[in-house]
């Protein structure tokens, strides 16, 4: 065991810090993340309406 090693390392994971993300890519990622709560709410609403209609049919 090497007692002088104090730096944590992940073997097999390489992160390239030199690569910049363009402003357009960053904006697209933000907009996609911004729409996720609305999409989830829409799916839950549609599932509730369909469930209610199925319950009324019985």
N, C-alpha and C positions, 0 to 999 in steps of 0.2 A: 504494500500500500504506500502510495506517495503522500506523505504528510505535508509537503510544501505546496500542493495544489489548492488554491483558494477560489478559483474562478469556476462558476458553474458552466457546463457545456452540454449541448444537445447533439448527440452523434447522429448524423444523417439528415439534419435539418440545416439547410443553407439559406440565409436571408441576404438578398442583395440590396443593400441600403443605397447604392448609387443610382438605382433606376427610379426616375421621377415619374409620377402619375400625372397625366395631362389634366388641365382644368376641365375639359369636356368630360373626361372619364369620371373625375371626382363629382361633377355636377350630376351625371347620370346615376352614379351610385347613391348619392344623397336623395335624388328624386325617387329612386326605386324604394329605398328604405322609408322615405316619407309616405309612400302609398301603401305600405304593408298593413298598418292598423286599419285603414279604410277597407282594404280588401278582406281582412279577417272579419270585420264587422259586417260586411256585405254577405259573406258566406254564412255567418251565423244567422243573419236575418232571413236569408233564403231558406236555410234549413228549418228555422222556426215556422215560417209560413207554410212550407211543405208539410211539416209535421202536424201543424194545426189543421190543414186541409185533410190529411189522412185520418186524423182523429175525428173530424166531423163526418167523414164518410162512413164510419163504423157505427 
